[in-house]
């Protein structure tokens, strides 16, 4: 089998036309594999792309979160625990259950502080040392990004 650019171009067009992820052609000892690149879209991009009304709401939320965290930084001194990933912040293991921690509570190293849900996976955020929770900076069910401040500890 002779591999030429026209054949590769035709295969690439077939991927788009028939919404395929991969095309493999093998003949006479020659093999051609074409794979469609899957681009990962961040959740914020999906929300912004839906409607102009949603875009305005997302911009409003982002503007409100930043000043709130800056105000807390000025008011409360201590070490900050940040989100290790993008996801939804939960104070308890299930709705109606008591929260893992409360402000003023002492926690031990390795104790669960909260859960960050990312892509239907529940990821526990644990204390990295014995400490006291000074302030919880995020509301239950709030979307957080990697690096967002979750707790102030001392």
CORWO-V101163 format. One record per backbone hydrogen bond with DSSP energy under -0.5 kcal/mol. CO is the residue of the C=O (numbers start at 1). NH is the residue of the N-H. If there is no record, write none. Layout:
BEGIN
CO NH
CO NH
END
This chain:
BEGIN
1 3
2 4
4 8
5 9
6 10
7 11
8 12
9 13
10 14
11 15
12 16
13 17
14 18
15 20
16 19
21 36
23 34
25 32
27 30
30 27
32 25
34 23
37 39
40 42
42 45
42 46
43 47
44 48
45 49
46 50
47 50
47 51
51 55
52 56
53 57
54 58
55 59
56 60
57 61
58 62
59 63
60 64
61 65
62 66
63 67
64 68
65 69
66 70
67 71
68 72
69 73
70 74
71 75
72 76
79 153
80 82
81 150
81 151
83 147
87 144
88 117
89 141
90 115
91 100
94 97
102 105
105 133
107 131
108 111
111 127
114 125
115 90
115 117
116 118
116 123
117 88
118 121
121 118
121 123
122 124
123 116
124 126
125 113
125 114
127 110
131 107
132 134
132 154
133 104
135 137
135 152
139 142
142 89
144 87
145 148
148 83
150 137
150 138
151 81
152 134
152 135
153 79
END
